[in-house]
Amino acid sequence: MWKLESIILMDVTRLALFILLGLCVFCQAEDKKPALRYSEDLRQQAEKGDDDAQFQLGDCYFFGLGIPKDQVEGVSWYRRAAQAGQMKAQFNLGGCLHEGLGTEPNLGEAILWWRRSAGQEYPPAQISIGDAYLFGKGLEQDEEEGVRWYQKAADQNYPAAQHRLGNCYFNGQGVRRDVVQAVQWYRKAAAQGYRPSQKALQSLGDDGSN
């Protein structure tokens, strides 16, 4: 979900689509774990204050996993977990607030929650802040600051951030245009199986080898 990645170009006319990709994916879809489904045991854990269970219950409601889909209820559980410091819930809550899913849109609050998640070194939140800076949605546009946030996540070997850095170097956004650097970042992400970078390399006639 929300995996609508641009291969190379990231122009402002495609801002709405890019912001969706900028949120990456919700954490439930991102984690490679056994399929999550609603259970009464999970709900009981959440009601007792287990913030991981609260986050997971939020996923169950938001995505309709074993229970009728209810984004408003999902956001409510994300918020409870986020307030307890659960970084993935903070990220998801920020995404919901940014796009007005299950709640009224509030860009300022979205950025606040992303910053809290990013403060725990969570790469999806770091690149979401980078996206907001790069395109000036929720934050004053500052392409160099956007690149700095992408770098934070890329330094954790997070492929979506590596791909974004590749885009920035290819387009000269926030950095001097440098196709060689762009290819190097695309290769790092492609080596992890990140398809947008693999496609970017194909479009540049690069086989991904060092």
VMD Tcl script that draws the C-alpha trace (Angstrom):
set ca {
  {0.00 0.00 0.00}
  {1.15 3.51 -0.83}
  {4.03 2.13 -2.89}
  {3.69 4.44 -5.89}
  {7.36 5.15 -6.43}
  {8.67 7.42 -9.15}
  {11.58 5.81 -10.96}
  {13.62 8.95 -11.59}
  {11.62 12.13 -12.06}
  {9.93 13.73 -9.05}
  {8.42 16.93 -10.47}
  {6.07 19.16 -8.52}
  {3.12 18.38 -10.81}
  {3.16 14.86 -9.38}
  {3.28 16.10 -5.80}
  {0.05 14.44 -4.68}
  {1.23 11.04 -5.87}
  {4.71 11.55 -4.48}
  {3.39 12.45 -1.04}
  {1.62 9.10 -1.00}
  {4.82 7.31 -1.87}
  {6.61 9.53 0.63}
  {4.60 7.97 3.40}
  {6.09 4.73 2.16}
  {3.89 1.96 3.42}
  {2.08 1.59 6.66}
  {4.07 -0.46 9.10}
  {1.72 -3.43 9.03}
  {2.35 -3.91 5.35}
  {6.08 -3.25 5.76}
  {6.96 -5.76 8.45}
  {7.73 -9.26 7.26}
  {5.80 -11.08 9.95}
  {3.02 -13.67 10.00}
  {-0.28 -12.18 8.84}
  {-1.84 -10.15 11.60}
  {-5.52 -10.65 12.40}
  {-7.84 -9.34 15.06}
  {-8.34 -11.43 18.18}
  {-9.95 -10.83 21.53}
  {-6.63 -11.61 23.16}
  {-4.98 -8.84 21.15}
  {-7.69 -6.41 22.16}
  {-7.34 -7.33 25.82}
  {-3.59 -6.72 25.66}
  {-4.21 -3.35 24.00}
  {-6.79 -2.34 26.59}
  {-4.29 -3.21 29.35}
  {-1.88 -0.66 27.89}
  {0.49 -2.77 25.77}
  {1.57 -0.21 23.18}
  {2.68 -2.83 20.62}
  {-0.74 -4.48 20.90}
  {-2.38 -1.07 20.54}
  {-0.44 -0.48 17.35}
  {-1.34 -3.91 16.00}
  {-4.98 -3.43 16.90}
  {-4.86 -0.14 15.04}
  {-3.65 -2.03 11.99}
  {-6.46 -4.57 12.33}
  {-9.09 -1.84 12.30}
  {-7.39 0.38 9.73}
  {-6.84 -2.40 7.19}
  {-9.79 -4.62 8.11}
  {-7.73 -7.58 9.28}
  {-10.10 -10.09 10.82}
  {-12.58 -7.34 11.70}
  {-14.65 -4.88 9.62}
  {-12.49 -2.03 8.37}
  {-12.84 1.11 10.47}
  {-10.15 3.72 9.83}
  {-11.44 6.04 12.54}
  {-11.09 3.30 15.15}
  {-7.72 2.37 13.71}
  {-6.46 5.92 14.09}
  {-7.77 5.98 17.65}
  {-5.60 2.99 18.54}
  {-2.61 4.38 16.65}
  {-2.92 7.53 18.72}
  {-2.98 5.61 22.01}
  {0.13 3.68 21.02}
  {1.84 6.81 19.65}
  {1.24 8.68 22.88}
  {2.92 5.78 24.70}
  {5.98 6.21 22.44}
  {5.46 3.39 19.93}
  {7.47 4.62 16.93}
  {5.56 2.74 14.22}
  {2.26 4.01 15.57}
  {3.71 7.52 15.59}
  {4.67 7.10 11.94}
  {1.27 5.72 10.93}
  {-0.59 8.38 12.88}
  {1.46 11.02 11.10}
  {0.53 9.49 7.76}
  {-3.17 9.45 8.62}
  {-3.05 13.08 9.72}
  {-1.10 14.07 6.63}
  {-3.61 12.51 4.24}
  {-6.80 12.85 6.29}
  {-7.40 9.11 6.60}
  {-9.63 8.22 9.53}
  {-9.20 11.73 10.88}
  {-9.23 15.35 9.77}
  {-6.02 16.31 7.97}
  {-3.54 18.25 10.06}
  {-0.15 18.72 8.44}
  {1.43 20.35 11.47}
  {0.47 17.51 13.79}
  {1.51 14.97 11.17}
  {5.01 16.41 11.11}
  {5.11 16.43 14.91}
  {4.42 12.69 15.08}
  {6.86 11.92 12.28}
  {9.54 13.85 14.15}
  {8.88 11.83 17.29}
  {9.16 8.61 15.32}
  {12.25 9.83 13.47}
  {13.77 10.72 16.83}
  {13.79 6.99 17.50}
  {15.75 6.51 14.26}
  {12.79 5.02 12.38}
  {13.71 5.29 8.67}
  {10.18 5.58 7.19}
  {9.53 8.61 9.40}
  {12.86 10.14 8.45}
  {12.12 9.91 4.75}
  {8.60 11.23 5.25}
  {10.09 14.34 6.85}
  {12.52 14.48 3.94}
  {9.60 14.36 1.50}
  {7.81 17.14 3.34}
  {10.91 19.36 3.14}
  {11.66 18.49 -0.46}
  {8.22 19.45 -1.70}
  {7.18 21.93 0.96}
  {4.08 20.13 2.18}
  {3.69 20.63 5.91}
  {7.10 22.30 6.14}
  {8.73 25.22 4.39}
  {10.37 23.86 1.26}
  {14.06 23.20 1.79}
  {15.54 20.69 -0.63}
  {18.89 20.54 1.14}
  {17.17 19.71 4.43}
  {15.13 17.07 2.65}
  {18.31 15.43 1.38}
  {19.75 15.53 4.91}
  {16.80 13.52 6.20}
  {17.05 11.04 3.35}
  {20.72 10.61 4.23}
  {19.82 9.75 7.84}
  {17.64 6.88 6.66}
  {20.01 5.82 3.88}
  {22.79 5.53 6.44}
  {20.67 2.82 8.06}
  {20.72 0.99 4.72}
  {17.04 1.70 4.13}
  {16.44 1.18 0.38}
  {13.59 3.66 -0.09}
  {15.87 6.41 1.26}
  {18.75 5.27 -0.92}
  {16.44 5.47 -3.91}
  {15.33 8.98 -2.99}
  {18.95 10.08 -2.69}
  {19.51 8.63 -6.13}
  {16.59 10.68 -7.41}
  {17.96 13.83 -5.79}
  {21.39 13.36 -7.32}
  {19.90 12.54 -10.70}
  {17.68 15.64 -10.70}
  {19.98 17.98 -8.77}
  {17.47 18.49 -5.96}
  {19.16 19.72 -2.79}
  {22.54 18.57 -4.14}
  {24.66 19.21 -7.20}
  {23.49 16.99 -10.06}
  {25.70 13.91 -10.20}
  {24.55 10.93 -12.25}
  {27.43 8.78 -10.98}
  {26.30 9.33 -7.38}
  {22.72 8.68 -8.41}
  {23.65 5.34 -9.91}
  {25.61 4.38 -6.81}
  {22.59 4.99 -4.58}
  {20.26 3.18 -6.98}
  {22.64 0.23 -6.91}
  {22.62 0.09 -3.11}
  {18.82 -0.04 -3.06}
  {18.60 -2.40 -6.05}
  {20.96 -4.83 -4.32}
  {18.30 -5.17 -1.62}
  {15.66 -6.00 -4.19}
  {14.13 -2.52 -4.31}
  {12.28 -2.58 -7.60}
  {12.05 1.19 -8.30}
  {15.85 1.39 -8.16}
  {16.18 -1.70 -10.33}
  {13.91 -0.06 -12.88}
  {15.84 3.21 -12.63}
  {19.07 1.38 -13.40}
  {17.45 -0.40 -16.33}
  {16.27 2.92 -17.72}
  {19.85 4.20 -17.45}
  {21.26 1.11 -19.16}
  {23.05 -0.01 -15.99}
  {23.11 -3.69 -15.05}
  {23.63 -2.92 -11.34}
  {27.15 -4.37 -11.18}
  {29.95 -2.51 -9.40}
}
mol new
graphics top color blue
foreach p $ca { graphics top sphere $p radius 0.5 }
foreach p [lrange $ca 0 end-1] q [lrange $ca 1 end] { graphics top cylinder $p $q radius 0.2 }
display resetview
